[in-house]
């Protein structure tokens, strides 16, 4: 069922929804960006529709609502601990198709990977999505190549127009909120073509994979990548984290344990006791991330790729490394290894 609501009516709708839901959407934070005079767009709780940035891609992904960059897991004293509580409201997130698909990928990592992460699960179970239509594709997007430009995993779809919002209600649980509003003929549309296109490499066997890992193409990133981790923090599918105990007193007997986003691109990420490192060079770390996004995830779960083609890593990289260009380089290298043709 479709509805057309003015911004004023949407704000009244939000007032009703907030009795049961926390509403999150991309929100602009002026002068809080990378440079002194630059804004940043990230996910935050909103109260009115005017706060939603619907005509620009957010700098950081929707996943930050479910698995925030920093999260308290539990509090401890000398002889006991208490799990950190979360709010009792349900959650409604305005997100684009790529970000919704990215959350499905995160579900596989946190919930279908041989264990269930209870801290992730308890938040994830609260979430419903309002799928925001993309009115246009930005030059770093390549979601169509990754098959993530479309999704049906949403409760409501929304198209923003001049002072109005078209809604398509898919989940009947939300129908009562829209009852009595102006009905409209609204069919959901998705981006069908990106300016940037990539061809995913076919890696037929471990022999080719091992040769690819040793290919000279990776050496370029020893000079270009500065191992800052910006790409992974902006990534909509990265899941790596570390844990830290924060002590409240001098002897460390009272405090909290926090989970904090980590990056496989930062030196020391894989350091072990005895000073052992699995990936000693910048190129090795960049290779690890790349193959995880376009090969390892698919090898593990048998469908799709971890990368959803949102392009945020490219936009956030201070060295202007394009991940779509990297995929093309991998594809070229695989063809070289296979003598021009690879058969799965």
SEKOLMI-117948 format. One line per field, with one value per residue (C-alpha): y, z, x; residue number from 1. Coordinates in nm, 4 decimals. Example, Ala and Ser with C-alpha at 12.3 -4.5 7.8 and 13.67 -1.06 7.14 Angstrom:
BEGIN
py	-0.4500	-0.1060
pz	0.7800	0.7140
px	1.2300	1.3670
vexti	1	2
***
This chain:
BEGIN
py	0.0000	0.3424	0.6753	1.0348	1.2438	1.6005	1.6614	1.8032	1.4858	1.2695	1.4518	1.3728	1.0118	1.0133	1.1421	0.8340	0.5948	0.7229	0.5968	0.2461	0.2972	0.4771	0.6185	0.6342	0.7893	0.9567	1.2939	1.5864	1.7099	2.0519	2.1192	1.7708	1.6165	1.5197	1.8801	2.1902	2.3266	1.9933	1.8353	1.4668	1.2507	0.9551	0.7578	0.9041	0.9154	1.1681	1.3418	1.4972	1.4275	1.7438	1.5908	1.3002	1.3386	1.1549	1.3090	1.2247	0.9017	0.8912	0.8906	0.6032	0.3045	0.2059	-0.0863	0.1612	0.1476	-0.2302	-0.2727	0.0689	0.1618	0.1464	-0.0668	-0.1537	-0.5292	-0.5606	-0.3957	-0.5723	-0.5456	-0.7638	-1.0653	-1.0164	-0.8715	-0.7304	-0.7315	-0.3843	-0.3079	-0.1684	0.0366	-0.1427	0.0221	-0.1257	0.0333	0.1781	0.2549	0.4557	0.2856	0.2369	-0.1085	-0.1595	-0.0928	-0.3310	-0.6001	-0.5249	-0.5950	-0.9314	-1.0068	-0.9051	-1.1399	-1.4295	-1.3329	-1.2721	-1.5230	-1.7991	-1.8516	-2.1376	-1.9216	-1.6443	-1.3159	-1.2322	-0.8627	-0.8302	-1.0510	-0.8649	-0.5398	-0.6919	-0.8450	-0.4981	-0.3630	-0.2865	-0.0976	0.1885	0.1375	0.4732	0.4766	0.5942	0.8774	0.8566	0.6616	0.8304	0.7818	0.5506	0.3202	-0.0205	-0.1955	-0.3199	-0.5167	-0.6719	-0.7526	-0.5398	-0.2625	-0.4325	-0.5745	-0.6913	-0.6952	-0.3875	-0.3017	0.0252	0.1854	0.5619	0.7998	1.1595	1.4333	1.8107	1.8562	1.5156	1.1509	0.8547	0.5438	0.1844	-0.0246	-0.3850	-0.4942	-0.4867	-0.4067	-0.0501	-0.0130	0.1336	0.4238	0.5275	0.4703	0.7757	0.9382	1.0116	0.6946	0.7053	0.4778	0.4113	0.1315	0.0896	0.1532	0.0546	0.1776	-0.0359	0.0914	0.2523	0.4777	0.2497	-0.1153	-0.4059	-0.7638	-1.0054	-1.2423	-1.6164	-1.7979	-2.1630	-2.3412	-2.3036	-2.3241	-2.0093	-1.8470	-1.9147	-1.7735	-1.4688	-1.4070	-1.3914	-1.1737	-0.8589	-0.6386	-0.6277	-0.4601	-0.1338	-0.0984	-0.1024	0.2449	0.3728	0.2435	0.4088	0.1483	0.4062	0.1835	0.4528	0.2178	-0.0495	0.1892	0.3336	-0.0136	-0.1325	-0.4981	-0.5064	-0.6875	-0.6977	-0.5726	-0.5752	-0.5684	-0.3369	-0.3272	0.0223	0.0399	0.2881	0.2656	0.2238	-0.1495	-0.2284	-0.4152	-0.2053	-0.1089	-0.2119	-0.4149	-0.2458	-0.3811	-0.1412	-0.1616	-0.2748	-0.2747	-0.5506	-0.2721	-0.1336	-0.2677	-0.4955	-0.6141	-0.9765	-0.9622	-1.2687	-1.3640	-1.3797	-1.0937	-1.3044	-1.1306	-1.3077	-1.0116	-0.8026	-0.5665	-0.3130	-0.5021	-0.8259	-0.6532	-0.4903	-0.8245	-0.9894	-0.7355	-0.7471	-1.1249	-1.1401	-0.9041	-1.0663	-1.4324	-1.5687	-1.4706	-1.6346	-1.9424	-1.9669	-1.9051	-2.0093	-1.7011	-1.3340	-1.1352	-0.9473	-0.6203	-0.4540	-0.1849	0.1159	0.2885	0.4406	0.2928	0.4725	0.8022	0.7855	0.6789	0.9668	0.8110	0.7868	0.4097	0.2906	-0.0468	-0.0931	-0.0396	-0.2940	-0.5529	-0.4940	-0.5411	-0.8696	-0.9817	-0.8994	-1.0835	-1.3947	-1.3995	-1.3743	-1.6673	-1.8750	-1.7865	-1.5652	-1.7975	-1.9452	-2.2173	-2.2764
pz	0.0000	-0.0970	0.0806	0.0158	0.3235	0.3611	0.5805	0.8468	0.8453	0.8532	1.1673	1.3293	1.2212	1.3832	1.7082	1.7152	1.6129	1.8805	2.1501	2.0474	1.8325	1.8304	1.4785	1.3194	0.9886	0.8157	0.9880	0.9083	1.1701	1.0616	1.0901	1.2357	0.9300	0.8438	0.7824	0.9850	0.7473	0.6421	0.7549	0.8257	0.7677	1.0000	1.1564	1.4655	1.6326	1.4700	1.5749	1.2510	0.8797	0.8084	0.9875	0.7398	0.4705	0.1821	-0.1176	-0.0159	0.0874	0.4529	0.5329	0.7752	0.7402	0.8977	1.0743	1.3404	1.4955	1.5493	1.6129	1.7183	1.7003	2.0818	2.2929	2.6637	2.7079	3.0863	3.4119	3.6738	4.0378	4.2438	4.2600	4.0086	3.6719	3.5215	3.1520	3.0096	2.9504	2.6313	2.5831	2.5705	2.2527	1.9046	1.6347	1.2956	1.0590	0.7346	0.5074	0.1412	-0.0239	-0.0058	0.3689	0.4277	0.2268	0.4240	0.7464	0.6055	0.5517	0.9087	1.0253	0.8705	1.0486	1.3912	1.3892	1.1358	1.1747	1.4230	1.7140	1.7986	1.9297	2.1995	2.2132	1.8394	1.8399	2.1131	1.9183	1.5748	1.6818	1.7516	1.4028	1.1179	0.8075	0.6106	0.2740	0.1204	-0.2579	-0.4240	-0.6599	-0.8304	-0.8186	-0.6982	-0.8924	-0.6288	-0.6094	-0.7783	-0.6036	-0.9333	-1.0055	-0.6584	-0.6864	-0.3818	-0.5526	-0.4654	-0.1488	-0.0139	0.3484	0.4649	0.6477	0.4654	0.1538	0.1159	-0.1745	-0.0839	-0.3055	-0.2712	0.0722	0.0586	0.1175	-0.0636	0.1528	0.0496	0.3498	0.3177	0.6814	0.7983	1.1514	1.0295	0.8385	1.1367	1.1568	0.8008	0.8179	0.7191	0.5173	0.1443	-0.0585	-0.3606	-0.6403	-0.5455	-0.6916	-0.5441	-0.7864	-0.7601	-0.9250	-1.2348	-1.3461	-1.1853	-1.3457	-1.1959	-1.2996	-1.1882	-1.3042	-1.0161	-1.0577	-1.0805	-0.8675	-0.9636	-0.7113	-0.4308	-0.6696	-0.8466	-0.5124	-0.3762	-0.6896	-0.6647	-0.3090	-0.4361	-0.7402	-0.7822	-0.8036	-0.4235	-0.3966	-0.5166	-0.1852	0.0151	-0.1300	-0.1506	0.1577	0.4886	0.7074	0.8695	0.8812	0.7506	0.4863	0.7378	0.9810	0.6945	0.5543	0.5891	0.6320	0.8351	1.1654	1.3357	1.6927	1.9998	2.3682	2.6330	3.0094	3.1483	3.5191	3.7435	4.0312	4.0750	4.1439	3.8471	4.0486	3.9259	3.5671	3.2371	2.9318	2.5973	2.2463	1.9996	1.6221	1.5029	1.1634	0.9899	0.8038	1.1117	1.2031	1.5054	1.4422	1.4166	1.6645	1.8856	2.1960	2.1255	1.8761	1.5879	1.3061	1.0312	0.7933	0.8309	0.5338	0.4309	0.1047	0.2928	0.5063	0.2071	0.0225	0.3231	0.3312	-0.0437	-0.0695	0.2339	0.0602	-0.2829	-0.2247	0.1299	0.2404	-0.0679	-0.0133	0.3451	0.2940	-0.0680	-0.1901	-0.2581	-0.1598	0.1570	-0.0300	-0.1257	-0.3498	-0.1372	-0.2219	0.1220	0.1527	-0.1637	-0.0451	0.2987	0.1831	0.2298	-0.0393	-0.2958	-0.3310	-0.5254	-0.4180	-0.7460	-0.9291	-0.6956	-0.7899	-1.1572	-1.0871	-0.9103	-1.2050	-1.4447	-1.2255	-1.2088	-1.5877	-1.6148	-1.3775	-1.5688	-1.9059	-1.9982	-1.9033	-1.5733	-1.5393	-1.2017
px	0.0000	0.1335	0.0933	0.1979	0.2756	0.3944	0.6983	0.4661	0.2560	0.5686	0.6802	0.3447	0.3948	0.7399	0.5866	0.3629	0.6387	0.8770	0.6417	0.7509	1.0627	1.3937	1.4330	1.7783	1.8784	2.1746	2.2182	2.4463	2.6908	2.8250	3.1996	3.2585	3.4221	3.7770	3.8795	3.7953	3.5315	3.3820	3.0559	3.0106	2.7046	2.6600	2.3788	2.2136	1.8746	1.6429	1.3220	1.1986	1.2187	1.4156	1.7135	1.7350	2.0013	1.8369	2.0152	2.3752	2.5417	2.6400	3.0117	2.9608	2.7274	2.3971	2.5678	2.6855	2.3374	2.3505	2.7232	2.8573	3.2243	3.2445	3.0115	3.0124	2.9629	2.9584	3.0575	3.2695	3.3684	3.6030	3.3723	3.0898	2.9962	2.6768	2.5910	2.5342	2.1672	2.0174	1.7020	1.3680	1.2385	1.2373	1.4526	1.3619	1.6509	1.6319	1.8864	1.9727	1.9568	2.3349	2.3389	2.0474	2.2269	2.5435	2.3545	2.2470	2.6175	2.6922	2.4156	2.6044	2.9245	2.7708	2.4829	2.5559	2.9285	2.9280	2.8122	2.5671	2.6992	2.4439	2.5348	2.4767	2.1657	1.9789	2.0093	1.9548	1.6236	1.4867	1.5541	1.3153	1.4236	1.2766	1.4424	1.5400	1.5337	1.8527	1.7626	2.1009	2.4248	2.7433	3.0656	3.2164	2.9127	2.9266	2.6360	2.4882	2.8055	2.7830	2.4108	2.3283	2.1338	1.8042	1.6521	1.3185	1.4360	1.2474	0.9270	0.8594	1.0087	1.0443	1.0980	1.1804	1.0406	1.0103	0.8554	0.6859	0.7640	0.6114	0.5842	0.5220	0.4168	0.5353	0.5062	0.1435	0.2578	0.3178	-0.0101	-0.1958	0.0501	-0.0379	-0.4141	-0.6161	-0.3359	-0.3510	-0.3025	-0.0740	0.0361	0.3962	0.6075	0.9532	1.2407	1.6050	1.9231	1.9823	2.3234	2.6275	2.8835	3.1491	3.1393	3.3550	3.3997	3.4332	3.7293	3.6743	3.9314	3.8832	4.1044	4.3573	4.6508	4.5365	4.4523	4.8002	4.9634	4.7368	4.8547	5.2128	5.1328	5.3401	5.0273	5.0097	5.3533	5.1992	5.0171	5.3396	5.3940	5.0372	4.8517	4.9437	4.7664	4.5394	4.2297	3.9937	3.8554	3.7547	3.5854	3.3802	3.3051	2.9456	3.0457	3.3695	3.3186	3.6584	3.6786	3.8995	3.8091	3.9475	3.9004	3.8507	3.9385	3.7602	4.0076	4.3799	4.3840	4.1595	3.8974	3.6046	3.5366	3.3858	3.4763	3.4251	3.4147	3.5753	3.5955	3.9382	4.1059	4.3002	4.4815	4.6534	4.9966	4.9799	4.6230	4.7348	5.0236	5.0570	5.2494	5.6206	5.6015	5.4699	5.2785	5.0865	5.0984	5.4110	5.3738	5.1140	5.0641	4.9925	4.7304	4.5649	4.5655	4.4002	4.1163	4.0631	4.0409	3.8137	3.5710	3.5673	3.6595	3.6809	3.3295	3.1794	3.3961	3.2693	2.8973	2.8528	2.6670	2.7276	3.0330	3.1116	3.1656	2.8360	2.9854	2.8895	3.2194	3.2724	3.6226	3.7270	3.5786	3.7409	4.0886	4.3386	4.5599	4.2773	4.2949	3.9929	3.8580	3.6715	4.0026	4.1637	3.9005	3.9764	4.3485	4.2740	4.0632	4.3477	4.6001	4.3817	4.3530	4.7313	4.7722	4.5165	4.6637	4.3706	4.0887	3.9739	3.7144	3.5513
vexti	1	2	3	4	5	6	7	8	9	10	11	12	13	14	15	16	17	18	19	20	21	22	23	24	25	26	27	28	29	30	31	32	33	34	35	36	37	38	39	40	41	42	43	44	45	46	47	48	49	50	51	52	53	54	55	56	57	58	59	60	61	62	63	64	65	66	67	68	69	70	71	72	73	74	75	76	77	78	79	80	81	82	83	84	85	86	87	88	89	90	91	92	93	94	95	96	97	98	99	100	101	102	103	104	105	106	107	108	109	110	111	112	113	114	115	116	117	118	119	120	121	122	123	124	125	126	127	128	129	130	131	132	133	134	135	136	137	138	139	140	141	142	143	144	145	146	147	148	149	150	151	152	153	154	155	156	157	158	159	160	161	162	163	164	165	166	167	168	169	170	171	172	173	174	175	176	177	178	179	180	181	182	183	184	185	186	187	188	189	190	191	192	193	194	195	196	197	198	199	200	201	202	203	204	205	206	207	208	209	210	211	212	213	214	215	216	217	218	219	220	221	222	223	224	225	226	227	228	229	230	231	232	233	234	235	236	237	238	239	240	241	242	243	244	245	246	247	248	249	250	251	252	253	254	255	256	257	258	259	260	261	262	263	264	265	266	267	268	269	270	271	272	273	274	275	276	277	278	279	280	281	282	283	284	285	286	287	288	289	290	291	292	293	294	295	296	297	298	299	300	301	302	303	304	305	306	307	308	309	310	311	312	313	314	315	316	317	318	319	320	321	322	323	324	325	326	327	328	329	330	331	332	333	334	335	336	337	338	339	340	341	342	343	344
***
